[in-house]
Structure formats: C-alpha cells, structure tokens
Amino acid sequence: MELLPTNWRTSSRSKSGGQCVEVGRVALDAAVRDSKDRAAGYFTATRAQWSAFIAAVKDDRFPR
C-alpha cells in the first residue's frame, strides 16, 4: 500500500506570486511539490535529508 502525502503547506514567507513549493508529510518523511504544477507529482526526502537541506538553506549555502 502506497502512502500519499498529507498536510501540504507553503512557507509563511512565500510571496503571493505562486512561485513556491509545498511541503507535505509521508509517514516520517517530507514530500515536496511545485505549487504551480501539483499534477506533475512530488519527490520525497528522508527526515535526515530534509533536515540537512533546511540547515543548508538557513546557513545561506546556496548561491542566489
């Protein structure tokens, strides 16, 4: 039985232009999808992967 993501949400810091991602839950993991094209699907990340990604964003490790 495949688990589907639940509790999709966008960041409270997202702008209203619709250019953001949504994050949901699949068991203990995270699911991510494009808010402009929800039908395109989503990808998942383990809790450890998602935590590492969030830490990298907060540390500003991605060039703009």
C-alpha positions in Angstrom: 0.0 0.0 0.0 1.5 3.3 -1.1 1.2 6.2 1.4 0.2 9.5 -0.1 1.5 12.9 1.2 -0.8 14.8 3.6 -0.8 18.2 5.2 0.5 20.1 2.3 1.6 23.6 3.2 3.7 26.5 1.9 6.1 28.7 3.8 4.6 31.6 5.7 7.4 33.6 3.9 6.2 32.7 0.5 5.1 35.6 -1.7 1.6 35.6 -3.3 3.1 35.2 -6.8 2.6 31.5 -6.7 6.3 30.7 -7.2 6.9 28.4 -4.3 7.0 24.8 -3.3 4.7 23.0 -1.0 5.8 20.5 1.7 3.8 17.6 2.9 4.3 14.5 5.0 4.7 10.9 4.0 4.9 8.9 7.2 8.1 10.4 8.9 9.5 11.8 5.6 8.9 15.0 3.7 7.2 15.4 0.3 7.9 18.4 -1.9 6.0 19.6 -5.0 5.7 22.7 -7.2 2.7 24.8 -6.2 2.2 25.9 -9.8 2.0 22.3 -11.2 0.7 20.0 -8.5 -0.2 17.4 -11.1 3.4 16.9 -12.0 3.9 14.9 -8.9 6.3 15.2 -5.9 9.5 13.9 -4.6 10.3 12.7 -1.1 13.2 13.1 1.3 14.0 11.3 4.4 13.9 13.1 7.7 17.7 13.3 7.7 17.9 14.6 4.1 15.2 17.2 4.8 16.9 18.4 8.0 20.2 18.8 6.1 18.5 20.7 3.3 16.8 23.1 5.8 20.1 23.6 7.7 21.8 24.5 4.4 19.1 27.0 3.5 19.3 28.6 6.9 23.1 28.8 6.6 22.7 30.5 3.2 24.8 27.8 1.5 23.0 28.2 -1.9 24.1 30.9 -4.3 21.4 33.3 -5.4 
